[in-house]
Amino acid sequence: MDSYALGKGHVSGILPITTAKVPILKVVDRGTGVECDISVENRDGILKSQIIHLISSIDERIKKLSFLMISWAIVQNINSSKDKTLNSLSIILLVAFHLQMDTATVKKTIPSFMNYGKSNQESVAELFVTLLIMLSSVENLWLKGLCVSTYDGSWTSKAWNCKVACISVEDFSDRSQNVARAVGQAQIKQIYECINLSTQYVLSFMDGQIGGVQLKEFLFGHDGIITLRRTSTSNSHQIASLPNIPSQSNQRKRDRNRERQEAKKPSYASRSSPYKENSLHTRLGRNACREFGTGRARYVI
């Protein structure tokens, strides 16, 4: 009898995805609980991985911020193309694009790439917050054709087969492809509920309304485990504008989605972006982000 049938194999949750552009086999490692995608003869994927590895070696913050954003997305339950949310490649390209937005660091000659990003002194924590702000700011522009292009290092306008995608992130190796094409209309609302609520929690932390531990657990889970704790009632008078933090059981995930729909959706602006700046962005601007990255929240990272 197959060892997997006896529950003694190295992996569990075996799920073949044959309808994907690149068919894969999804499994979960029993020892670590890490989800893995297995594909065969996927030379395009191997090439992209090698290019991303080379880019990450230019600035160590790319790898750190990518891990941070993916961890956040996993905890928020929005890191699965199978569930029509963001896949890891689209998150990594959003991270790379965010670092590209400092135009002073963009060089044209190959030797200059050795110092790429040196003039950008933002910490990983600062970049994490400003990336959330950037994404929040363009919430209503995706359906108007806004597209992220890491190839050009700029925003662009694009349609895919004469259709506008929910989120458009251009594939740097094949510009005719949208790596975020799996995102669905219902799921884009879920994604932005997570982005806007996460930004609210950061703002409440900087205003002294919640503590660093509570912020960390909401954004990244408890000690790396995807389990979130409810806010204690003793702090409810301090964070009246925020919903309770639920656990990650299926029922409580649904509860959190309902709570997010009731939460106020602010609009923020970002540097080098196609939208207007407002007072709330100023509050979450460079000075506030620096406090988040080097002050009380240093241990969050």
SEPATOR-998654 format. One line per 3 residues: number of its first residue (from 0); for each residue z, x negated, y negated of N, C-alpha, C. Coordinates in nm, 3 decimals, padded with zeros to 5 digits. Last residue first. Example, Ala and Ser with C-alpha at 12.3 -4.5 7.8 and 13.67 -1.06 7.14 Angstrom:
2
1	00.708:-01.285:00.225:00.714:-01.367:00.106:00.787:-01.290:-00.003; 00.780:-01.319:00.569:00.780:-01.230:00.450:00.780:-01.320:00.330
This chain:
301
300	01.300:-01.005:-04.340:01.183:-01.067:-04.280:01.223:-01.141:-04.153; 01.554:-00.936:-04.422:01.467:-00.830:-04.364:01.352:-00.892:-04.290; 01.686:-01.133:-04.550:01.701:-01.127:-04.404:01.617:-01.019:-04.340
297	01.635:-01.082:-04.818:01.571:-01.197:-04.754:01.575:-01.187:-04.602; 01.725:-00.886:-04.987:01.654:-00.844:-04.865:01.592:-00.960:-04.791; 01.842:-00.998:-05.216:01.926:-00.929:-05.119:01.856:-00.901:-04.986
294	01.592:-01.226:-05.275:01.730:-01.191:-05.304:01.797:-01.121:-05.188; 01.330:-01.266:-05.227:01.414:-01.385:-05.232:01.560:-01.354:-05.255; 01.197:-01.021:-05.211:01.159:-01.129:-05.121:01.257:-01.244:-05.118
291	01.308:-00.852:-05.402:01.307:-00.808:-05.263:01.282:-00.925:-05.168; 01.258:-01.002:-05.628:01.396:-00.976:-05.591:01.405:-00.936:-05.444; 00.981:-00.989:-05.625:01.044:-01.119:-05.609:01.191:-01.103:-05.570
288	00.944:-00.722:-05.675:00.909:-00.773:-05.543:00.972:-00.909:-05.519; 01.022:-00.713:-05.942:01.099:-00.639:-05.842:01.071:-00.690:-05.703; 00.822:-00.876:-06.054:00.962:-00.912:-06.067:01.048:-00.842:-05.963
285	00.576:-00.743:-05.981:00.605:-00.879:-05.937:00.753:-00.912:-05.944; 00.667:-00.395:-05.934:00.578:-00.505:-05.965:00.631:-00.639:-05.923; 00.786:-00.154:-05.917:00.766:-00.226:-05.791:00.675:-00.347:-05.810
282	00.778:-00.074:-06.178:00.910:-00.091:-06.115:00.900:-00.169:-05.985; 00.506:-00.048:-06.208:00.575:-00.151:-06.284:00.711:-00.180:-06.222; 00.458:00.174:-06.051:00.408:00.045:-06.005:00.478:-00.069:-06.078
279	00.575:00.359:-06.220:00.639:00.333:-06.091:00.589:00.203:-06.032; 00.400:00.371:-06.437:00.535:00.315:-06.456:00.602:00.282:-06.324; 00.067:00.266:-06.327:00.163:00.358:-06.383:00.302:00.295:-06.386
276	-00.280:00.173:-06.352:-00.141:00.135:-06.328:-00.049:00.238:-06.390; -00.568:00.313:-06.192:-00.487:00.287:-06.309:-00.342:00.256:-06.270; -00.806:00.145:-05.977:-00.724:00.258:-06.017:-00.632:00.217:-06.129
273	-00.924:-00.059:-05.805:-01.004:00.037:-05.882:-00.926:00.160:-05.924; -00.744:-00.373:-05.856:-00.780:-00.256:-05.778:-00.849:-00.152:-05.866; -00.582:-00.600:-05.927:-00.723:-00.613:-05.890:-00.773:-00.494:-05.810
270	-00.264:-00.474:-05.820:-00.344:-00.569:-05.895:-00.486:-00.572:-05.841; -00.214:-00.119:-05.788:-00.207:-00.256:-05.741:-00.292:-00.345:-05.828; -00.007:00.174:-05.816:-00.127:00.096:-05.845:-00.106:-00.046:-05.802
267	00.092:00.484:-05.663:00.117:00.352:-05.716:-00.015:00.283:-05.744; 00.232:00.803:-05.647:00.108:00.726:-05.653:00.136:00.595:-05.723; 00.447:00.981:-05.417:00.416:00.913:-05.542:00.282:00.843:-05.535
264	00.517:01.271:-05.275:00.421:01.163:-05.256:00.390:01.099:-05.390; 00.826:01.389:-05.161:00.735:01.374:-05.273:00.645:01.255:-05.250; 00.854:01.539:-04.838:00.890:01.434:-04.935:00.785:01.426:-05.044
261	00.751:01.710:-04.659:00.830:01.769:-04.766:00.864:01.668:-04.873; 00.631:01.543:-04.483:00.544:01.636:-04.554:00.618:01.699:-04.672; 00.851:01.417:-04.375:00.764:01.341:-04.464:00.675:01.432:-04.545
258	00.953:01.614:-04.209:01.032:01.571:-04.323:00.945:01.497:-04.425; 00.753:01.626:-04.019:00.778:01.743:-04.102:00.856:01.705:-04.227; 00.779:01.370:-03.910:00.654:01.407:-03.974:00.671:01.528:-04.065
255	01.036:01.388:-03.800:01.013:01.298:-03.912:00.883:01.332:-03.984; 00.991:01.571:-03.593:01.082:01.606:-03.702:01.057:01.519:-03.824; 00.826:01.419:-03.433:00.771:01.538:-03.495:00.858:01.584:-03.612
252	01.012:01.227:-03.358:00.892:01.185:-03.430:00.831:01.305:-03.503; 01.187:01.381:-03.215:01.230:01.335:-03.346:01.115:01.277:-03.426; 01.039:01.423:-02.984:01.078:01.536:-03.066:01.115:01.491:-03.207
249	01.008:01.159:-02.886:00.891:01.238:-02.923:00.928:01.354:-03.015; 01.229:00.924:-03.045:01.193:01.013:-02.935:01.078:01.101:-02.980; 01.313:00.753:-03.244:01.172:00.750:-03.207:01.142:00.830:-03.082
246	01.526:00.912:-03.495:01.500:00.819:-03.385:01.354:00.832:-03.346; 01.498:00.939:-03.859:01.512:00.989:-03.723:01.495:00.880:-03.620; 01.662:00.939:-04.155:01.584:00.849:-04.070:01.602:00.894:-03.926
243	01.630:01.216:-04.383:01.705:01.138:-04.285:01.612:01.051:-04.203; 01.447:01.172:-04.695:01.483:01.243:-04.573:01.564:01.154:-04.482; 01.561:01.114:-05.032:01.498:01.065:-04.910:01.538:01.149:-04.791
240	01.704:01.197:-05.248:01.558:01.214:-05.256:01.487:01.172:-05.129; 01.961:01.124:-05.199:01.928:01.266:-05.188:01.777:01.289:-05.187; 02.112:00.893:-05.154:01.968:00.896:-05.123:01.921:01.040:-05.106
237	02.375:00.933:-05.218:02.305:00.823:-05.282:02.155:00.829:-05.262; 02.468:01.135:-05.062:02.467:01.160:-05.206:02.391:01.052:-05.281; 02.459:01.022:-04.808:02.359:01.122:-04.842:02.353:01.148:-04.992
234	02.632:00.849:-04.697:02.539:00.793:-04.795:02.443:00.898:-04.850; 02.771:00.996:-04.514:02.847:00.938:-04.624:02.758:00.881:-04.732; 02.600:01.061:-04.312:02.618:01.161:-04.415:02.694:01.105:-04.533
231	02.370:00.801:-04.221:02.504:00.859:-04.217:02.521:00.955:-04.334; 02.046:00.846:-04.092:02.128:00.805:-04.205:02.262:00.874:-04.197; 01.976:00.765:-03.752:01.985:00.862:-03.860:02.077:00.808:-03.969
228	01.779:00.487:-03.646:01.905:00.555:-03.652:01.905:00.655:-03.766; 01.508:00.415:-03.427:01.559:00.429:-03.561:01.682:00.520:-03.561; 01.358:00.187:-03.223:01.455:00.295:-03.224:01.516:00.301:-03.362
225	01.210:-00.038:-03.099:01.152:00.073:-03.172:01.244:00.193:-03.158; 01.379:-00.337:-03.165:01.357:-00.228:-03.071:01.310:-00.107:-03.149; 01.443:-00.524:-03.353:01.313:-00.536:-03.289:01.283:-00.429:-03.188
222	01.688:-00.432:-03.447:01.682:-00.556:-03.368:01.552:-00.567:-03.290; 01.550:-00.130:-03.504:01.681:-00.192:-03.486:01.669:-00.311:-03.391; 01.264:-00.116:-03.730:01.341:-00.082:-03.612:01.471:-00.161:-03.604
219	01.135:-00.168:-03.969:01.101:-00.251:-03.853:01.181:-00.220:-03.727; 01.209:00.028:-04.163:01.078:-00.037:-04.167:01.040:-00.099:-04.033; 01.468:00.113:-04.090:01.360:00.210:-04.110:01.224:00.144:-04.099
216	01.606:-00.126:-04.069:01.594:-00.042:-03.950:01.484:00.062:-03.966; 01.588:-00.222:-04.334:01.531:-00.299:-04.223:01.508:-00.210:-04.102; 01.734:-00.025:-04.472:01.593:-00.048:-04.502:01.524:-00.119:-04.387
213	01.986:-00.060:-04.358:01.918:00.068:-04.342:01.769:00.053:-04.369; 02.038:-00.320:-04.444:02.033:-00.291:-04.301:01.958:-00.161:-04.276; 02.045:-00.298:-04.725:01.939:-00.374:-04.660:01.925:-00.344:-04.513
210	02.128:00.041:-04.837:02.153:-00.099:-04.805:02.037:-00.165:-04.733; 02.032:00.248:-05.116:02.051:00.225:-04.973:02.070:00.076:-04.950; 02.040:00.229:-05.393:02.076:00.356:-05.331:02.096:00.345:-05.181
207	01.954:00.015:-05.544:02.090:00.012:-05.494:02.135:00.140:-05.427; 01.694:-00.002:-05.613:01.778:00.072:-05.706:01.924:00.076:-05.661; 01.593:-00.126:-05.391:01.600:-00.205:-05.513:01.682:-00.136:-05.621
204	01.608:00.092:-05.214:01.685:-00.030:-05.188:01.703:-00.111:-05.316; 01.423:00.265:-05.327:01.564:00.306:-05.322:01.655:00.187:-05.295; 01.190:00.114:-05.282:01.233:00.143:-05.419:01.380:00.183:-05.423
201	01.184:00.121:-05.004:01.194:-00.008:-05.073:01.245:00.013:-05.215; 01.153:00.397:-04.967:01.273:00.330:-04.916:01.292:00.195:-04.983; 00.901:00.438:-05.081:01.018:00.503:-05.139:01.147:00.435:-05.094
198	00.745:00.297:-04.901:00.755:00.248:-05.039:00.874:00.311:-05.109; 00.777:00.462:-04.679:00.825:00.324:-04.672:00.841:00.266:-04.812; 00.647:00.690:-04.771:00.791:00.696:-04.745:00.850:00.556:-04.738
195	00.384:00.596:-04.794:00.454:00.643:-04.912:00.605:00.649:-04.891; 00.327:00.521:-04.524:00.313:00.426:-04.634:00.397:00.469:-04.753; 00.373:00.763:-04.380:00.448:00.641:-04.349:00.445:00.543:-04.466
192	00.186:00.927:-04.497:00.326:00.968:-04.501:00.415:00.846:-04.475; -00.043:00.790:-04.425:00.002:00.784:-04.564:00.141:00.840:-04.584; -00.054:00.848:-04.151:-00.049:00.709:-04.197:00.006:00.702:-04.339
189	-00.079:01.127:-04.157:00.038:01.065:-04.094:00.055:00.922:-04.143; -00.329:01.147:-04.275:-00.213:01.206:-04.342:-00.084:01.144:-04.288; -00.483:01.032:-04.081:-00.477:00.965:-04.210:-00.360:01.020:-04.291
186	-00.467:01.215:-03.871:-00.388:01.092:-03.862:-00.382:01.017:-03.994; -00.647:01.412:-03.939:-00.505:01.447:-03.930:-00.419:01.322:-03.934; -00.883:01.259:-03.930:-00.843:01.327:-04.053:-00.696:01.366:-04.052
183	-00.845:00.936:-03.759:-00.886:01.076:-03.772:-00.833:01.140:-03.899; -00.971:00.615:-03.700:-00.873:00.695:-03.774:-00.926:00.836:-03.797; -01.172:00.466:-03.591:-01.100:00.556:-03.502:-01.004:00.649:-03.576
180	-01.274:00.287:-03.776:-01.349:00.410:-03.752:-01.272:00.511:-03.666; -01.198:00.046:-03.870:-01.098:00.153:-03.876:-01.162:00.289:-03.846; -01.415:-00.116:-03.867:-01.314:-00.143:-03.764:-01.204:-00.038:-03.764
177	-01.738:-00.025:-03.895:-01.609:00.003:-03.958:-01.500:-00.015:-03.852; -02.042:-00.212:-03.914:-01.936:-00.149:-03.836:-01.808:-00.135:-03.918; -02.219:-00.359:-04.047:-02.259:-00.220:-04.024:-02.151:-00.142:-03.951
174	-02.135:-00.616:-04.051:-02.102:-00.534:-04.167:-02.146:-00.389:-04.153; -01.995:-00.801:-03.837:-02.104:-00.705:-03.829:-02.077:-00.599:-03.935; -01.788:-00.963:-03.912:-01.892:-01.022:-03.828:-02.012:-00.930:-03.810
171	-01.615:-00.805:-04.060:-01.672:-00.924:-04.124:-01.783:-00.988:-04.042; -01.627:-00.464:-04.085:-01.620:-00.573:-03.987:-01.689:-00.696:-04.047; -01.454:-00.290:-04.343:-01.578:-00.350:-04.293:-01.551:-00.462:-04.194
168	-01.284:-00.013:-04.331:-01.255:-00.156:-04.332:-01.374:-00.225:-04.265; -01.207:00.297:-04.449:-01.320:00.208:-04.424:-01.277:00.063:-04.441; -01.077:00.599:-04.338:-01.044:00.467:-04.392:-01.160:00.375:-04.355
165	-01.247:00.817:-04.291:-01.111:00.840:-04.342:-01.054:00.713:-04.403; -01.588:00.763:-04.404:-01.480:00.755:-04.307:-01.345:00.783:-04.373; -01.873:00.952:-04.477:-01.761:00.876:-04.532:-01.646:00.879:-04.432
162	-02.205:00.918:-04.346:-02.076:00.986:-04.349:-01.970:00.892:-04.406; -02.438:00.782:-04.300:-02.440:00.889:-04.401:-02.311:00.969:-04.407; -02.344:00.580:-04.134:-02.436:00.681:-04.082:-02.434:00.806:-04.170
159	-02.099:00.544:-04.358:-02.133:00.501:-04.221:-02.217:00.611:-04.157; -02.089:00.418:-04.691:-02.091:00.531:-04.598:-02.140:00.478:-04.463; -01.907:00.256:-04.955:-01.989:00.251:-04.834:-01.978:00.381:-04.754
156	-01.826:00.030:-05.207:-01.847:00.171:-05.173:-01.944:00.177:-05.056; -01.563:-00.217:-05.219:-01.702:-00.175:-05.228:-01.709:-00.027:-05.196; -01.345:-00.480:-05.320:-01.368:-00.340:-05.287:-01.517:-00.311:-05.299
153	-01.388:-00.814:-05.182:-01.375:-00.718:-05.291:-01.385:-00.576:-05.236; -01.487:-01.012:-05.015:-01.358:-01.034:-05.080:-01.337:-00.938:-05.195; -01.709:-00.987:-04.863:-01.730:-01.008:-05.006:-01.600:-01.044:-05.077
150	-01.572:-00.969:-04.618:-01.691:-01.055:-04.629:-01.716:-01.090:-04.775; -01.385:-00.779:-04.644:-01.336:-00.916:-04.642:-01.452:-01.015:-04.650; -01.395:-00.488:-04.803:-01.490:-00.586:-04.751:-01.428:-00.725:-04.759
147	-01.304:-00.155:-04.782:-01.253:-00.292:-04.790:-01.356:-00.386:-04.728; -01.432:00.120:-04.969:-01.436:00.038:-04.848:-01.379:-00.101:-04.877; -01.466:00.456:-05.075:-01.406:00.324:-05.095:-01.400:00.249:-04.963
144	-01.564:00.714:-05.056:-01.650:00.604:-05.013:-01.593:00.466:-05.034; -01.393:00.913:-05.103:-01.499:00.898:-05.202:-01.588:00.778:-05.172; -01.198:00.888:-04.919:-01.296:00.995:-04.896:-01.406:00.997:-05.001
141	-01.047:00.686:-05.040:-01.121:00.659:-04.916:-01.231:00.762:-04.896; -00.900:00.773:-05.259:-01.031:00.714:-05.284:-01.111:00.686:-05.158; -00.642:00.853:-05.230:-00.742:00.957:-05.256:-00.883:00.904:-05.275
138	-00.508:00.606:-05.185:-00.501:00.715:-05.087:-00.613:00.816:-05.105; -00.474:00.377:-05.326:-00.612:00.420:-05.299:-00.618:00.538:-05.203; -00.201:00.328:-05.345:-00.277:00.355:-05.467:-00.416:00.409:-05.441
135	-00.116:00.260:-05.091:-00.075:00.388:-05.147:-00.162:00.427:-05.266; -00.223:00.002:-05.074:-00.273:00.107:-04.985:-00.237:00.246:-05.039; -00.071:-00.129:-05.274:-00.217:-00.125:-05.281:-00.273:-00.010:-05.196
132	00.188:-00.097:-05.171:00.153:-00.038:-05.301:00.001:-00.024:-05.312; 00.171:-00.248:-04.938:00.200:-00.105:-04.929:00.160:-00.033:-05.058; 00.127:-00.494:-05.064:00.023:-00.439:-04.976:00.045:-00.289:-04.957
129	00.366:-00.536:-05.195:00.247:-00.511:-05.276:00.129:-00.461:-05.192; 00.535:-00.577:-04.970:00.557:-00.465:-05.061:00.431:-00.434:-05.141; 00.419:-00.808:-04.855:00.437:-00.686:-04.775:00.451:-00.564:-04.867
126	00.438:-00.994:-05.062:00.306:-00.950:-05.017:00.314:-00.822:-04.936; 00.716:-01.026:-05.071:00.645:-00.975:-05.188:00.509:-00.920:-05.147; 00.755:-01.136:-04.815:00.817:-01.008:-04.851:00.747:-00.946:-04.971
123	00.621:-01.377:-04.835:00.573:-01.278:-04.739:00.629:-01.141:-04.773; 00.588:-01.459:-05.190:00.649:-01.470:-05.058:00.590:-01.365:-04.965; 00.330:-01.593:-05.396:00.408:-01.478:-05.351:00.464:-01.503:-05.211
120	00.172:-01.785:-05.512:00.305:-01.826:-05.467:00.390:-01.710:-05.417; -00.142:-01.889:-05.519:-00.070:-01.764:-05.498:00.065:-01.798:-05.435; -00.249:-02.138:-05.510:-00.204:-02.090:-05.641:-00.131:-01.957:-05.632
117	-00.325:-02.163:-05.243:-00.213:-02.242:-05.293:-00.160:-02.191:-05.426; -00.551:-02.037:-05.142:-00.428:-01.959:-05.158:-00.312:-02.034:-05.215; -00.693:-02.322:-05.000:-00.711:-02.180:-05.025:-00.575:-02.111:-05.033
114	-00.723:-02.586:-04.959:-00.617:-02.546:-05.051:-00.624:-02.397:-05.084; -00.936:-02.594:-04.789:-00.814:-02.662:-04.746:-00.696:-02.622:-04.833; -01.150:-02.485:-04.920:-01.075:-02.398:-04.831:-00.946:-02.462:-04.782
111	-01.283:-02.684:-05.052:-01.181:-02.610:-05.127:-01.097:-02.521:-05.037; -01.484:-02.771:-04.881:-01.362:-02.852:-04.898:-01.249:-02.777:-04.968; -01.681:-02.552:-04.915:-01.602:-02.569:-04.793:-01.477:-02.656:-04.812
108	-01.682:-02.361:-05.217:-01.722:-02.477:-05.139:-01.627:-02.499:-05.022; -01.577:-02.145:-05.351:-01.712:-02.134:-05.298:-01.752:-02.250:-05.207; -01.261:-01.971:-05.342:-01.344:-02.089:-05.371:-01.479:-02.075:-05.300
105	-01.011:-01.778:-05.469:-01.136:-01.772:-05.395:-01.226:-01.887:-05.436; -00.789:-01.772:-05.627:-00.782:-01.855:-05.507:-00.913:-01.859:-05.430; -00.830:-01.597:-05.828:-00.820:-01.738:-05.867:-00.819:-01.829:-05.745
102	-00.816:-01.346:-05.720:-00.948:-01.407:-05.734:-00.942:-01.553:-05.772; -00.632:-01.208:-05.502:-00.604:-01.306:-05.608:-00.730:-01.388:-05.627; -00.733:-01.074:-05.285:-00.738:-01.007:-05.414:-00.697:-01.096:-05.530
99	-00.693:-01.196:-05.043:-00.816:-01.228:-05.116:-00.817:-01.173:-05.258; -00.467:-01.073:-04.952:-00.454:-01.210:-05.001:-00.579:-01.254:-05.078; -00.587:-00.833:-04.876:-00.481:-00.832:-04.978:-00.462:-00.972:-05.036
96	-00.753:-00.918:-04.669:-00.812:-00.868:-04.793:-00.710:-00.869:-04.907; -00.564:-00.979:-04.475:-00.651:-01.085:-04.528:-00.712:-01.043:-04.661; -00.459:-00.720:-04.434:-00.373:-00.829:-04.479:-00.457:-00.939:-04.543
93	-00.684:-00.590:-04.340:-00.622:-00.541:-04.464:-00.530:-00.648:-04.522; -00.718:-00.733:-04.105:-00.819:-00.747:-04.210:-00.768:-00.692:-04.343; -00.493:-00.645:-03.964:-00.507:-00.787:-03.995:-00.609:-00.808:-04.108
90	-00.556:-00.373:-03.938:-00.436:-00.413:-04.012:-00.447:-00.559:-04.054; -00.784:-00.384:-03.778:-00.796:-00.329:-03.913:-00.675:-00.367:-03.998; -00.670:-00.494:-03.545:-00.771:-00.569:-03.619:-00.784:-00.516:-03.761
87	-00.498:-00.293:-03.450:-00.441:-00.418:-03.502:-00.542:-00.498:-03.583; -00.589:00.038:-03.568:-00.579:-00.066:-03.466:-00.534:-00.196:-03.531; -00.436:00.332:-03.692:-00.491:00.199:-03.723:-00.480:00.105:-03.603
84	-00.512:00.628:-03.497:-00.449:00.563:-03.612:-00.506:00.421:-03.624; -00.591:00.764:-03.267:-00.665:00.784:-03.392:-00.590:00.736:-03.515; -00.476:00.684:-03.037:-00.415:00.800:-03.102:-00.476:00.827:-03.240
81	-00.629:00.460:-02.989:-00.632:00.569:-02.891:-00.576:00.698:-02.950; -00.552:00.292:-03.185:-00.682:00.355:-03.201:-00.697:00.471:-03.103; -00.242:00.259:-03.313:-00.309:00.291:-03.187:-00.442:00.361:-03.215
78	-00.009:00.257:-03.493:-00.083:00.138:-03.451:-00.149:00.163:-03.316; 00.187:00.427:-03.590:00.052:00.440:-03.646:-00.033:00.318:-03.610; 00.468:00.435:-03.557:00.382:00.505:-03.463:00.241:00.528:-03.518
75	00.638:00.281:-03.699:00.599:00.406:-03.763:00.504:00.488:-03.675; 00.649:00.062:-03.528:00.771:00.142:-03.548:00.737:00.278:-03.608; 00.385:-00.029:-03.566:00.431:00.013:-03.433:00.553:00.104:-03.446
72	00.385:-00.098:-03.836:00.297:00.009:-03.790:00.338:00.061:-03.652; 00.568:-00.314:-03.836:00.596:-00.194:-03.914:00.514:-00.076:-03.862; 00.422:-00.492:-03.678:00.554:-00.446:-03.633:00.593:-00.317:-03.705
69	00.202:-00.527:-03.846:00.181:-00.465:-03.714:00.314:-00.414:-03.659; 00.326:-00.651:-04.065:00.259:-00.522:-04.083:00.237:-00.451:-03.949; 00.422:-00.887:-03.943:00.513:-00.796:-04.010:00.452:-00.657:-04.023
66	00.190:-01.011:-03.851:00.293:-00.971:-03.755:00.387:-00.867:-03.816; 00.071:-01.049:-04.106:00.005:-00.967:-04.004:00.105:-00.919:-03.899; 00.250:-01.223:-04.228:00.234:-01.089:-04.283:00.165:-00.996:-04.185
63	00.215:-01.447:-04.059:00.347:-01.384:-04.074:00.334:-01.241:-04.126; -00.059:-01.507:-04.092:-00.005:-01.474:-03.960:00.128:-01.400:-03.971; -00.063:-01.553:-04.371:-00.153:-01.454:-04.310:-00.097:-01.410:-04.175
60	00.105:-01.762:-04.430:00.151:-01.628:-04.463:00.063:-01.520:-04.401; -00.024:-01.998:-04.381:00.065:-01.948:-04.277:00.115:-01.807:-04.306; -00.353:-02.050:-04.436:-00.232:-02.005:-04.507:-00.141:-01.939:-04.404
57	-00.525:-02.159:-04.246:-00.538:-02.199:-04.387:-00.410:-02.167:-04.464; -00.486:-02.043:-04.004:-00.438:-02.181:-04.018:-00.447:-02.230:-04.162; -00.613:-01.801:-04.026:-00.466:-01.803:-04.031:-00.411:-01.943:-04.049
54	-00.876:-01.878:-03.982:-00.836:-01.832:-04.115:-00.684:-01.838:-04.130; -00.862:-01.939:-03.709:-00.897:-02.044:-03.806:-00.853:-02.005:-03.946; -00.801:-01.686:-03.605:-00.709:-01.798:-03.583:-00.735:-01.910:-03.683
51	-01.029:-01.546:-03.678:-00.900:-01.508:-03.738:-00.797:-01.619:-03.721; -01.210:-01.678:-03.509:-01.227:-01.685:-03.654:-01.096:-01.651:-03.725; -01.110:-01.608:-03.256:-01.117:-01.749:-03.295:-01.130:-01.765:-03.446
48	-01.142:-01.330:-03.264:-01.008:-01.388:-03.249:-01.006:-01.534:-03.292; -01.420:-01.313:-03.279:-01.339:-01.264:-03.389:-01.198:-01.323:-03.384; -01.487:-01.419:-03.025:-01.531:-01.486:-03.147:-01.446:-01.443:-03.267
45	-01.373:-01.225:-02.857:-01.326:-01.364:-02.850:-01.363:-01.439:-02.977; -01.526:-01.001:-02.926:-01.382:-01.001:-02.950:-01.323:-01.141:-02.949; -01.776:-01.087:-02.836:-01.757:-01.053:-02.976:-01.609:-01.056:-03.012
42	-01.739:-01.112:-02.562:-01.760:-01.233:-02.642:-01.740:-01.208:-02.791; -01.607:-00.980:-02.325:-01.609:-00.934:-02.464:-01.621:-01.054:-02.556; -01.584:-00.995:-02.048:-01.707:-01.041:-02.112:-01.720:-00.988:-02.256
39	-01.350:-00.733:-02.034:-01.425:-00.834:-01.959:-01.554:-00.866:-02.035; -01.013:-00.666:-02.148:-01.156:-00.639:-02.145:-01.226:-00.757:-02.076; -00.702:-00.519:-02.189:-00.780:-00.614:-02.110:-00.926:-00.573:-02.112
36	-00.428:-00.497:-02.396:-00.563:-00.446:-02.372:-00.643:-00.554:-02.301; -00.078:-00.428:-02.362:-00.190:-00.523:-02.358:-00.322:-00.449:-02.333; 00.245:-00.390:-02.493:00.120:-00.326:-02.454:00.006:-00.427:-02.462
33	00.550:-00.516:-02.372:00.438:-00.536:-02.463:00.313:-00.467:-02.407; 00.766:-00.519:-02.209:00.733:-00.391:-02.270:00.616:-00.399:-02.366; 00.838:-00.745:-02.068:00.861:-00.745:-02.212:00.838:-00.610:-02.278
30	00.797:-00.685:-01.793:00.904:-00.775:-01.835:00.940:-00.765:-01.982; 00.577:-00.519:-01.768:00.709:-00.470:-01.729:00.822:-00.556:-01.783; 00.327:-00.462:-02.002:00.398:-00.565:-01.926:00.540:-00.519:-01.896
27	00.098:-00.207:-01.971:00.226:-00.244:-02.034:00.295:-00.346:-01.944; -00.255:-00.172:-02.038:-00.140:-00.187:-01.949:-00.017:-00.222:-02.032; -00.584:-00.057:-02.057:-00.456:-00.069:-02.126:-00.344:-00.075:-02.023
24	-00.893:-00.187:-02.044:-00.788:-00.140:-01.955:-00.655:-00.164:-02.025; -01.193:-00.090:-02.220:-01.076:-00.172:-02.197:-00.984:-00.107:-02.094; -01.523:-00.103:-02.350:-01.429:-00.046:-02.253:-01.314:-00.143:-02.225
21	-01.607:-00.090:-02.668:-01.583:-00.196:-02.570:-01.481:-00.142:-02.471; -01.613:00.172:-02.758:-01.732:00.089:-02.775:-01.727:-00.031:-02.683; -01.455:00.388:-02.510:-01.453:00.301:-02.628:-01.582:00.221:-02.637
18	-01.447:00.521:-02.273:-01.530:00.580:-02.378:-01.534:00.494:-02.504; -01.268:00.412:-02.100:-01.410:00.386:-02.073:-01.501:00.439:-02.183; -00.980:00.290:-02.061:-01.046:00.357:-02.174:-01.195:00.324:-02.163
15	-00.733:00.321:-01.810:-00.868:00.274:-01.846:-00.925:00.358:-01.961; -00.407:00.237:-01.792:-00.492:00.342:-01.847:-00.628:00.285:-01.883; -00.096:00.189:-01.649:-00.237:00.148:-01.644:-00.327:00.264:-01.687
12	00.187:00.171:-01.661:00.110:00.250:-01.758:-00.035:00.213:-01.763; 00.266:-00.176:-01.592:00.277:-00.032:-01.567:00.191:00.040:-01.671; 00.274:-00.497:-01.422:00.240:-00.407:-01.532:00.259:-00.263:-01.491
9	00.350:-00.628:-01.197:00.386:-00.691:-01.323:00.360:-00.600:-01.442; 00.479:-00.403:-00.939:00.378:-00.486:-01.005:00.430:-00.543:-01.136; 00.638:-00.227:-00.808:00.679:-00.367:-00.805:00.578:-00.459:-00.874
6	00.584:00.040:-00.754:00.658:00.008:-00.875:00.703:-00.136:-00.882; 00.421:00.103:-00.551:00.561:00.086:-00.515:00.647:00.053:-00.637; 00.180:00.093:-00.677:00.225:00.223:-00.631:00.373:00.219:-00.594
3	00.152:-00.177:-00.706:00.178:-00.097:-00.826:00.229:00.041:-00.787; 00.090:-00.265:-00.451:00.223:-00.298:-00.504:00.256:-00.215:-00.627; -00.069:-00.042:-00.227:-00.077:-00.117:-00.352:00.063:-00.140:-00.408
0	00.000:-00.085:00.120:00.000:00.000:00.000:00.000:-00.088:-00.124
